[in-house]
Amino acid sequence: MRLVTLAILLSLTFTQTYAQDGDKIYSLADEQPTYPGGMSAFFKYIQSEMQYPDAAKAAGVEGRVFVEYVIEKDGSISSAKILKSLNGDCDKEALRLIANSTKWNPGKIDGKAVRVKMALPLNFRLPR
């Protein structure tokens, strides 16, 4: 009976550890996540889709918003948040751009897709 109980406890412990590792978010991976077409394609997407907020434009607001997000195992984006704010409207636009981007190629460790945390500065500059 003790042996059966021990076996059950060990299997539950292994299952919980495995589940927790499956949810782990890495800062670095053997293969970092990549945007389809590379970072130049990602920056073209940002440039073409960015809608400078009218209120920020009228107030002459310029600067950077730093966004942190997670590339999931399937390449989707989750947990986007502002690390360094510029102003509320620009922050919302930065989050919108990240949330609406195409799925990425996920990061990998030992050939397996993993969740990877990324950070990106987005520049808001008014035309001169």
C-alpha positions, 0 to 999 in steps of 0.5 A: 500500500505504501508503495502504491501511495508513493508511486501516486505521489511521485507521478502527481509531483512529476505532472505538476512540475512538467505543467509548471515548466510548460508555462515557464516564460523565458527571457532568452531561448536557443532560438529567439522568436522571429517575426515572419520576414524578419525584424525589418518586416516587423518595423515596416508593419509598425510604420504602416499601421501606426496611427499617431493619436490626434491628441498627442499630435496636437500637444506635440508629444514625441518620444518612446513607449517601451512595451513588454509582451510574451510570444507564446508557443504558437507564435501568438502574443499575450501579456502585453504591458507598458514598461515605460509610458509616454502618454496614455494615447501613445501607450494605447496605440503601442499596445494595439500595434503589438496585439494586432501583429501577425503571429511570430515564429516561436522561440525554441529551446532544445527544438521545442517551442517555449514562451519567450518574453520580449521588449520593444521600444516604439518611437513616436515622432512627428513629421518635420 
